[in-house]
């Protein structure tokens, strides 16, 4: 059984605080969802 380690080539372009592309996409989708909720609350508060 061969286990592939994360090589530097797999990490090209990733920021230092994530370990994989999947983790980066999950972080970005979570931040987008948070912004949508915050803007909705802001809109309803000052309507």
C-alpha positions as CSV (number, residue, x, y, z in Angstrom):
1,X,0.0,0.0,0.0
2,X,1.5,3.3,-1.1
3,X,0.5,6.5,0.7
4,X,1.0,9.7,-1.3
5,X,2.4,12.5,0.8
6,X,1.6,16.2,0.1
7,X,4.5,17.3,-2.1
8,X,5.4,20.9,-2.6
9,X,4.0,20.6,-6.2
10,X,0.5,19.7,-4.8
11,X,0.6,22.8,-2.5
12,X,1.6,25.3,-5.2
13,X,-0.6,28.4,-4.8
14,X,-2.0,27.5,-1.4
15,X,-1.8,30.0,1.4
16,X,0.1,28.7,4.5
17,X,-2.9,28.3,6.7
18,X,-4.6,25.5,4.7
19,X,-3.3,22.0,3.9
20,X,-5.3,21.1,0.8
21,X,-7.4,22.6,-2.0
22,X,-10.5,21.0,-0.4
23,X,-9.9,22.8,2.8
24,X,-9.4,26.1,1.0
25,X,-12.7,25.7,-0.9
26,X,-14.6,24.8,2.3
27,X,-13.1,27.9,4.0
28,X,-14.1,30.2,1.1
29,X,-17.7,28.8,0.9
30,X,-18.0,29.3,4.7
31,X,-16.8,32.9,4.5
32,X,-19.2,33.6,1.6
33,X,-22.2,32.1,3.6
34,X,-21.2,34.2,6.7
35,X,-21.1,37.4,4.6
36,X,-24.5,36.7,3.1
37,X,-26.0,36.2,6.5
38,X,-24.3,39.4,7.9
39,X,-25.5,41.5,4.9
40,X,-29.0,40.1,5.3
41,X,-29.0,41.0,9.0
42,X,-27.6,44.5,8.2
43,X,-30.3,45.0,5.6
44,X,-33.2,44.0,7.9
45,X,-31.8,46.1,10.7
46,X,-31.6,49.3,8.8
47,X,-34.5,48.9,6.4
